[in-house]
Amino acid sequence: MEPISPLGTPDQSLLDRLEHALIAGRISRRGFMRAAAAAGLAGSSLHVLADELDAIRANQAERARKLQATYDYIVVGTGSAGSALVGRLAAARPNASILVLEAGDWDTAPSVMDPSVWFTNLGTERDWKDVAIASTSTNNRAIPEHMGRVVGGGSSINATIWARPFKADLEHWAAESGDKAWGYEHGLSIYRRVENWQGTPDARYRGKSGPVWCQPAANPHPLAPAMLAACRSLNLPVLDDQNGAREEGSGGFALMNQIIRDGRRQSMARSYLYPVLSRKNVTLLVNTHVDRLTFAGNRATGVEIASASGPRRVQARSEVILCSGGINTPKLLMLSGIGDEAQLRSHGIKTLVHAPEVGQNFQDHLLHGGCIWEPKEHIPHRNSAANAAGFVKSQASFDSPDVNLVQIELPYASDVVGKRYAPPNTSWALCAGLVAPKSRGELRLKSANPADRPIVDARFLSHPDDVKALAYGIELARDIGNSAAMRDYVKREVAPGQKLTGLEMENFVRDGATTYFHQAGTCRMGKDDKAVVDAKLRVNGVKNLRIADSSIMPRIASVATMASCVLIGERMAEILTQRS
Ligand SMILES: Cc1cc2nc3c(=O)[nH]c(=O)nc-3n(C[C@H](O)[C@H](O)[C@H](O)COP(=O)(O)OP(=O)(O)OC[C@H]3O[C@@H](n4cnc5c(N)ncnc54)[C@H](O)[C@@H]3O)c2cc1C
């Protein structure tokens, strides 16, 4: 499978606008080429891109005209896992018809394709705009829980970091599911076929011919090597690669891996989905919200989608697969009668399967904002503004690191910390992250109306060990940021500015907590009958319904979650096509 051709061009935002217009059928291929040539964007790769986009547009327009009442598979969501699943399934089953439904629009906005402005998508129509409700454990702060609502899902608006799970994460999933196909060695074989790795070749750990382009941060900000030098000076391990051997070890610092090619984001949609959108067996409907699932007895028969003329139904001959993400998937199950009976009854929803764990076990990583320094001289951020990071254990006995330190080339601060310390715009941050949280939250329906967002009761920092782990990370971030190796980049420490202890530290942790937007765990995979899905990702209690997205993680992977979701999408495709 060849991913769509990337282009590094002098005027990418014009190109993005043209892409959007071509794919939406507002301009012709000839109009695209004429406008691109007038703007000085020429070259043979532009013809290839125009051909690919035009083929997708023509095919998808025809598919939409010939919409069927029944498809073999219906996939809900085109995020990290959904794109991987559809890309593999469509190629392996050319005779099976696949309907792919995405609530968001195409991914051609300039802010999607340009990784340096990824954060400008937050709060726009490309974001579901959820917020975790205030709790005493976050000093009564409500915390935003952004999620991608666009083709590519999170992979189209995220910070582009490609981080593979630790061996301990996958071994835990294998033990919980009772299936060693979820374990590390098989996971590693999947990543070798997934990656198109651009760093130093490494036959055991890295793949070279897969659909996902990833590279070590290109031309990183000078803060990144300075931070790595600071780590060496403090005897913290510095690794050649942020993935690979790191997964089997106990942590270390390195340049990040990013899904950026010639300055443009290579989302999972671009990597997996686009290459199959000109196939006759794939129909993608964008701006199409799935409201609920339909059933005949306990067999899933299809979906009900919102349309201007009222609810419309489409049937699945074989299976419905939910790839709608850590918040929307449990919401869809509950709206369809799969959830805790008492909760469903309180909203007037008839219970099909009493499944009390749907929406439970909510987990996310916490990013503390933060520890902030004012530089002597401002150097604008590069790539996705985060180019170096590291993993450490706050306690030696842990099976893998629980703390992630992320350098951010911007004054990253929570609402409260930002107000209290007012960092200058030129500042940079070294944020402590909690990647193995012990706190667990839950999702509840707000109402039976599919248009209402659910209640995200995250209960962040409700477990005291999570506060201790972040306090450890903050101390370490200050040691690194204030070390001699960083002196060229430091005029003064802005926040917290002094050693904190006791209640002061605890409050700094609680006031600074924000999330990485890695919602997971709400439809737990397990071998016990209380689990929401089994090892083959089948929803317990019903037939012909599976889930493949971040919600199935029994315990959240201790790294940024896109690559783990790709693994889940790849596993789903394996299960469906090889019955393995
Ligand atoms: C701002 C931000 C920054 C991040 N940074 C990173 C990073 O740098 N590295 C990293 O590894 N991870 C990062 N993540 C997390 C990562 O992107 C997600 O964990 C991952 O994309 C989740 O994959 P998924 O397949 O579970 O769901 P998603 O990627 O969220 O995809 C779900 C899709 O389903 C669609 N959908 C949902 N409900 C419906 C419905 N009812 N009908 C139709 N369609 C529906 C959504 O619109 C979406 O497109 C970030 C996330 C965000 C939001």
The ligand as a Tripos MOL2 file, in Angstrom:
@<TRIPOS>MOLECULE
LIG
   53    58     1     0     0
SMALL
NO_CHARGES

@<TRIPOS>ATOM
      1 C1         -4.9550   17.7160   20.6870 C.3       1 LIG1
      2 C2         -4.4600   16.3040   20.7510 C.ar      1 LIG1
      3 C3         -3.0930   16.0530   20.7840 C.ar      1 LIG1
      4 C4         -2.6350   14.7410   20.8310 C.ar      1 LIG1
      5 N1         -1.2910   14.4870   20.6730 N.ar      1 LIG1
      6 C5         -0.8760   13.2090   20.4760 C.ar      1 LIG1
      7 C6          0.4470   12.9390   20.0470 C.ar      1 LIG1
      8 O1          1.2440   13.8250   19.7460 O.2       1 LIG1
      9 N2          0.8130   11.6290   19.9250 N.ar      1 LIG1
     10 C7         -0.0430   10.6120   20.1970 C.ar      1 LIG1
     11 O2          0.3700    9.4510   20.1230 O.2       1 LIG1
     12 N3         -1.3270   10.8480   20.5530 N.ar      1 LIG1
     13 C8         -1.7620   12.1220   20.6450 C.ar      1 LIG1
     14 N4         -3.0840   12.3690   20.9030 N.ar      1 LIG1
     15 C9         -3.9860   11.2300   21.1310 C.3       1 LIG1
     16 C10        -4.3200   10.4230   19.8830 C.3       1 LIG1
     17 O3         -4.4970   11.2370   18.7660 O.3       1 LIG1
     18 C11        -5.5790    9.6040   20.1830 C.3       1 LIG1
     19 O4         -5.3660    8.8300   21.3390 O.3       1 LIG1
     20 C12        -5.9590    8.6800   19.0530 C.3       1 LIG1
     21 O5         -6.1510    9.3800   17.8560 O.3       1 LIG1
     22 C13        -7.2250    7.9150   19.4300 C.3       1 LIG1
     23 O6         -7.5280    7.0690   18.3720 O.3       1 LIG1
     24 P1         -8.9400    6.3860   18.2440 P.3       1 LIG1
     25 O7         -8.8930    5.5880   17.0020 O.co2     1 LIG1
     26 O8         -9.2570    5.7170   19.5210 O.co2     1 LIG1
     27 O9         -9.9950    7.5840   18.0920 O.3       1 LIG1
     28 P2         -9.9430    8.9650   17.3460 P.3       1 LIG1
     29 O10        -8.6410    9.1730   16.6710 O.co2     1 LIG1
     30 O11       -10.4000    9.9890   18.3240 O.co2     1 LIG1
     31 O12       -11.0290    8.8070   16.2030 O.3       1 LIG1
     32 C14       -12.4060    8.6560   16.4490 C.3       1 LIG1
     33 C15       -13.1430    9.1330   15.1990 C.3       1 LIG1
     34 O13       -14.5010    8.7560   15.2900 O.3       1 LIG1
     35 C16       -15.3210    9.8430   14.8880 C.3       1 LIG1
     36 N5        -16.6120    9.6900   15.5740 N.ar      1 LIG1
     37 C17       -16.8240    9.6980   16.9090 C.ar      1 LIG1
     38 N6        -18.1240    9.5110   17.1880 N.ar      1 LIG1
     39 C18       -18.7590    9.3880   16.0100 C.ar      1 LIG1
     40 C19       -20.1160    9.1810   15.6420 C.ar      1 LIG1
     41 N7        -21.0870    9.0690   16.5650 N.pl3     1 LIG1
     42 N8        -20.4180    9.1080   14.3240 N.ar      1 LIG1
     43 C20       -19.4510    9.2100   13.3740 C.ar      1 LIG1
     44 N9        -18.1330    9.4130   13.6790 N.ar      1 LIG1
     45 C21       -17.7930    9.4940   14.9750 C.ar      1 LIG1
     46 C22       -14.5450   11.0540   15.3510 C.3       1 LIG1
     47 O14       -14.9490   12.2280   14.6960 O.3       1 LIG1
     48 C23       -13.1130   10.6400   15.0450 C.3       1 LIG1
     49 O15       -12.7360   10.9900   13.7390 O.3       1 LIG1
     50 C24        -3.5750   13.6670   20.8980 C.ar      1 LIG1
     51 C25        -4.9430   13.9230   20.8780 C.ar      1 LIG1
     52 C26        -5.3940   15.2250   20.7870 C.ar      1 LIG1
     53 C27        -6.8730   15.4760   20.7380 C.3       1 LIG1
@<TRIPOS>BOND
     1     1     2 1
     2     2     3 ar
     3     2    52 ar
     4     3     4 ar
     5     4     5 ar
     6     4    50 ar
     7     5     6 ar
     8     6     7 ar
     9     6    13 1
    10     7     8 2
    11     7     9 ar
    12     9    10 ar
    13    10    11 2
    14    10    12 ar
    15    12    13 ar
    16    13    14 ar
    17    14    15 1
    18    14    50 ar
    19    15    16 1
    20    16    17 1
    21    16    18 1
    22    18    19 1
    23    18    20 1
    24    20    21 1
    25    20    22 1
    26    22    23 1
    27    23    24 1
    28    24    25 2
    29    24    26 1
    30    24    27 1
    31    27    28 1
    32    28    29 2
    33    28    30 1
    34    28    31 1
    35    31    32 1
    36    32    33 1
    37    33    34 1
    38    33    48 1
    39    34    35 1
    40    35    36 1
    41    35    46 1
    42    36    37 ar
    43    36    45 ar
    44    37    38 ar
    45    38    39 ar
    46    39    40 ar
    47    39    45 ar
    48    40    41 1
    49    40    42 ar
    50    42    43 ar
    51    43    44 ar
    52    44    45 ar
    53    46    47 1
    54    46    48 1
    55    48    49 1
    56    50    51 ar
    57    51    52 ar
    58    52    53 1
@<TRIPOS>SUBSTRUCTURE
     1 LIG1         1 GROUP 0 **** ****
